[in-house]
Amino acid sequence: SLSQCGGISLIPSPAPFDHNMLQGLFGGACTVDINLDAEATRKTIQMGRDQMGEKSYIYTDGEDVAGSAIVSIRPGKKLDHQGIKVELIGQVENVTDRVEKYDFFTISKDLEPPGPLLESKQFKWKFGAVDKSCETYWGVHVRLRYFVRLTVVRSYASNVVKERDFVVQNLGIPPEVNNSIKMEVGIEDCLHIEFEYNQSKYHLKDVVVGKVYFLLVRIRIKHMELDIIRREISGAGSNQVTENETLTKFEIMDGIPGKTESIPVRLYLSGFDCGPTMKNIQNKFSVKYFLNLVLVDEEDRRYFKQQEIMLWRKKIG
């Protein structure tokens, strides 16, 4: 109603919008969950860059992915929906900008046609022989993930959604040719060293075996180390980002070497967070690995030589 005040009609302010009332009308009628049906022998791994996240099942390329979806209706409630579906999604995501996502494949199955749901219901689903050629990857700027998404579509409220991640690992093909690496590092009239590694391609549990030869040493070397560097390249053009991450620094010599001295190198890869070399995955990112030989003199000057190596997976898990 209008009230008169000095001939001016005043309209009272509307009551504040009650989100809880809307949630009571449209939300809270159901909860959803989605699970993977995995045999007891299927291997698991902890998710995330630090591998401290929840455990997830490991699948490989071409395997079926199956499970169950549960829609639980609260007693005395009715769920009006516009369909219930399950999707299997492979996605590349920009970690620093979660809005920037690229689904490189999506497979969808309808579980229930539109209509009312009066009681809780469980659905079985299966995606057969799924193409999963790209491995799961957790990087600094980018990640590649696989997940199953359950969606209850609704007209007058937001959809009810639940996602369940799983991990993909694929066995690599053993290299037919695996040449050794031989390189020289020199500073004119000061330093001349040669180093060699037994091979250029390694599986993730392999051992890097090599030798460093000192042919000329006229600088006072304090120590020498071998680093493993992961280089992540994401984006394209002016938006390309390169991130170098040192996975380990392994000291192989302490003190001043003598002329013609040779230093053995033996580095076990299994103790570090290495993954397979990844080349231009979905035109979004690449991951490369390098052995970086570093010499530090007594004035803390650093001399280094990098050599790319190719890593491949010999074993799942």
N, C-alpha and C positions, 0 to 999 in steps of 0.2 A: 504494500500500500504506500501511497505518497503522503508525506506530511508537509504542511505549509509552514514556511518560515520567511516572513517578510515578502510574501508573494513569490518566493522561489520554491520550486518543487524539489525535494531531496529524495534520492533513492538510496535506501540503506545498502551498505556493502554486502556482497554475498558472503556466506560462511566460508572459511578456509577449506580448500580441497582436502578431503580425507583420503590419503593413499592407503591407509589401513583398511578402510571400508571397501575400496576397490579390490584390494588383495583378498579380502574376505569373500567378495562376490565372485572374482575370477581366478584368483590364485589359491594355492593351498589345497586344492581339491585332490591333487595327486602328487606323488613323488615318483621319480624314475631312476632306474639303474640299468647298466649294461655290463655284461661279463663275457669274457672269452672262454670258450671250452677248449682247454689245452690238456693233452695227456700228461701224466705224472712225470714222464721222462723229458719233457720239453724244457730246455734251458731258459734261465732268466738272467736279467742283468738290471742293475740299479740305474735309473734314468739320470740325465743331467750331465753337465760338464764336469762336475766334481764327483759324479757317480754316487751321490748321496740321496737321490730321490727315491720314489717308490719303485718296487721291483716290477719289471714288465717282462712278458714272454718274448722270446726271440723267434722270429719267423724268417724263412728264406724265400727267394724268388720262386714263384710257381706254386707255392703251397696254398692249400685252402685256409681261409680264416672263418671260423664259425663261433657261435656263442648264443647267448640268450639275452632278451630284453624284458624288463619287468616294469609294468606300470601299476603302481599301487594307489587305489582309490580310498580316500578316507571314509570311514563309516558314515552313512547318511548323506554322502555327497554324490553328485553326478558330474561326470566330465564330458562336456560337449567339445568336440574337437573337429578339425578339418583334415584329419588323417594322421597316422603314425608311421614314421619311416625310419630306416636305418641306412647310414651311408658309410662307405669305406673311403678314406681320403688320404692322399699323399700330398704333402704341403711343404713349400719352402717359405720360411718366415724370416723377416728382418727383425733381429732380436732387439735392436735399439728403437725400432718403429713398428710396434705390434700391428699397426693398421696395414702395413705393407705385407700382404700375404699372396702367395701364388699357389693355387691348387693345380698340380700337374696331372692329377687324375682324380675322378670321383665316380664311384659306383653306388647306385641307390636301389633300395628295395622297399616297396610298400608293405607294411605289416598289418595295417588296419585301415579300411575306407572311412571317410568322414561319417560322423554320427555320435550318438551318446555312448559313454562307457559307464555302466552302472556298478561294476565290481572290478577288483584287481585282476590283471591278466598277464600271463607270461607268454612271450613269443620266442620261437627258435628261428635263427637266421644263419645263412651260410653264403659266403662268397667263394666260388670255386676257382682254383688255379689262378690266383691273382698275380699279375705282373708286378714284381717288386724289385726291379733291377738296380735301383739306387739304394745305397745304405743309409740308415739313420745317421744323422750327424748333429752334434751339439758344438757350435763354434762360438767365437767371440761376437761376431756381427750377424751371423746367419745360422739357422738350424733347419734341418730337414726331418720332418716327423711323419709318422703314419698313425692314424687313429680311426676308431669307429665312433660315429656320432648317432645318438638316438634323439629324434625330435618328435614331440607332440605339437602339431600345428594348431593354433587357436586364432579365432577371428578377432575377439575383443580384448585380448590380453597378449602379453609376450609369450612366445613359444617356450615350452619346457624342453630343455636341452641337457644331455649328458654325454660326455666324451670319455673314451678309454684309449690310451696310447698303447702301442706295442712297438717293438724294436725289430728292424730288419738288418740282418747280416748275411753276406754272401761269400761263398768260397771263391778265392781268386784262382786263376790258371797259372800253374808253375811256369816260370819263364823258360823258353827253349834255349835262349842265349843269355848268359849272365857274365858279362865281362868284368874283369877287375878294374879298379880305378887307380891310375897313377898320375900324380901331379907334382909340380914343382912350385916352391915359394922362394922368392929371392929379393933381397935388397942389395943393390950393387956394392960390392966390396965389404959388405957387412954381414949378410946372412944368406945362406943357400941351403935349403932343405928339400928333401923329396919325401913324399908319403904315398903309400899305396894301401888300398883296402882290397880284401879278397874277392869282393863282388860289388855290383852296383844295384842289385835288386834283392830285397830281403822280405821274408815273411815276418809277421808281427811278434813272433816268439824267437826270432833268429838272433845270431850273435855277429856283431861287427868285429872282424879280425883284420889286423893290419900292422904296419910298421912305419915308423918315422925315422928317416936317415938325416943326420946333420953332417953336411959336407963342408960348410964354412960357417963359423960362429964368431963374430967380432962384436957382438952386443951382449950385455949381461942379462941373460934370460932368467926370470924369477920362477915362472912355472908355465906349463903347457896344459891345455884342457881340450877336450872334445865335446862339443855341444850338439844336441839334436834340436833343430828348429822346425817348427810347423809354420808354414806360410799360408794364410787364408786370404784369398782374393775374391771379393764379392762386388756386385754392381757392374756397371759398364760406363765407358766414356768418362766424362767429367765427374761422375758419381762413383767411380770405382774406388774401393777401399782395400788397402793391403795391410794385413795384421801379421807381424812376426812374433811368434810365441816360443820362448826357449823352454823346452820340456825337461832338459837336464843339462848340468855342467859336470863333466866327468874329468877329474884331474888325472893326467897320465904321466906327468913328470913334475918334480919339484927340485929346483936348483939348476945349475949351469951344466949343460951337456958338453962332453968332450967331442973334439973333431972326429969324424967317422963313426961316432956312436949311433946305435940304432935303438929306438924305444918301441917295445911291443904295445899294441893296442888290442884290447879285448873288452867289448861293450855289449852287455846283454840288453836287448830291446824289450824283453818281457816285463821289466819293472817300470815301464813308462807308459803314459797315456797316448800311445800311437794308434792311428787307424790307417786304413788303406789310402793310398794316393787317389785323389778324386779329380777328374779332368772335366771341366766345363759342364757341371751337373745342371741339367735343365736350363742351360744358358744363364745360370744365376751365380754360380760360384765354383771355385777350384780349391783344392787343398794339396800342397806340396810339402815334401820333407827334405831337409838338408842336413848333412854332416858339416859342422863348422869347426875347423881346427884353429885354435887361438893360442898365440904365444904372447906372454906379458913380460916386459922387461922391468928392470929395477926402478925405472922412472914411471912405471905404470902405463907405458905406451903399449897399445895392443896391435898385433899383427895377425891377420886371419885370412883363411881361404875357405870358401864354401863350395860344396859339391852336392848337387841334387842326387837323391837316391829314390828308388821306387819301392813302395811298401805294398804288400798284398796279404790277404787273409788266407791262412792255411787251415784254420780250425774255427768252428763256431763257438762263441761264448767267451 
